[in-house]
Amino acid sequence: MDIDAEVSAVLAEVKVLELSTITRDGGLNTRPMSSVWFPQARQIVLTTPVAYPQKAWNVRRDSRVSLLYSDFTGSGLAGGPAVLVQGTATVPEGVATPQDLREFWRGMMRKSPVLAEQAADEEFRRSMDWYFWRLPFYITPERVRRLEPAETGGSPARPPGGDEPMAAQIADALERYPTAVFAARDEQRYPQAARAVVSRDGADGALRVRPVQEFAGAPGVANLLWHRHNGRPGEMSTLLVTGAAGAADGEWTFVPERIPGALPAGRDRDSYQAWIADARQRSLRYLQRRGMTPPELDWRVFTG
């Protein structure tokens, strides 16, 4: 497995990657995530708040994952390859605090210095402590593939709300984003992902998907993830649609089925506060069901 200096730089500097895990029913969940690459340990580490543990539950059932490093926004990288990593992940039991994951958070602050500014703010600490009750993922790369770079980004205008019909949200995504992340499972049943150009394929709601990077997925369960970010944590637009994909003569079709786990849309103050309140309740339920008390945080990890 070749992880040379150029690939290692991609793993280290990309701010937002696309993580695909395998769901209970054998489908896929693909989400934008942030990670830290530890080259000496040859390990990728990322975390998720306990408010949103689905990815961790997926990994505990089936450890096969993929990570697509396809969006270089804010990374300082230019002209290098995109990278697909396939490997296995472990998620230990228990909840990790910043003081448990010092090197991870130091790596995150290197890429997002605003974290230290936020952590120094008392109001942020009171409202966002739950965000740092984390489930860590430790990923061992097994296959690493260089891919051609692809166009990413998209319109920064506010997307439709999550209560809009799926067809309306997809129509907006087709206009908003130059590419989507197309994910399926390969012949070894590992998640596989690549950037693709997506367009309508007739009046029945099916979509035409044309990968613009090497893609070895197999027909069957699949998803499309459209997203953009500006390099700052939490400032992102995302739409994930699951469905089924078929291939014929090098062409792919995708039949959308649903939008899983929709979250409140927008970032105005009311919706943002509603998101915080909902996430805090989710976090407390997670801890209560496991007989755990909210852990104390050592904010000096960010400010010391």
Secondary structure, DSSP 8 states (H G I E B T S, - for coil): ----HHHHHHHHH-SEEEEEEE-TTS-EEEEEE-EEEETTTTEEEEEEETTS-HHHHHHHH--EEEEEEEE-TTS---S--EEEEEEEEE--SS-B-GGGSHHHHHHHHHH-THHHHHHT-HHHHHHHGGGG-EEEEEEEEEEEEEE---------S----TTS-HHHHHHHHHHH-S-EEEEEE-TTS-EEEEEEEEEE-STTS-EEEEESS-----SEEEEEEEEEE-SSTT-EEEEEEEEEEEEETTEEEEEEEE-TT------SHHHHHHHHHHHHHHHHHHHHHTT-------THHHH-
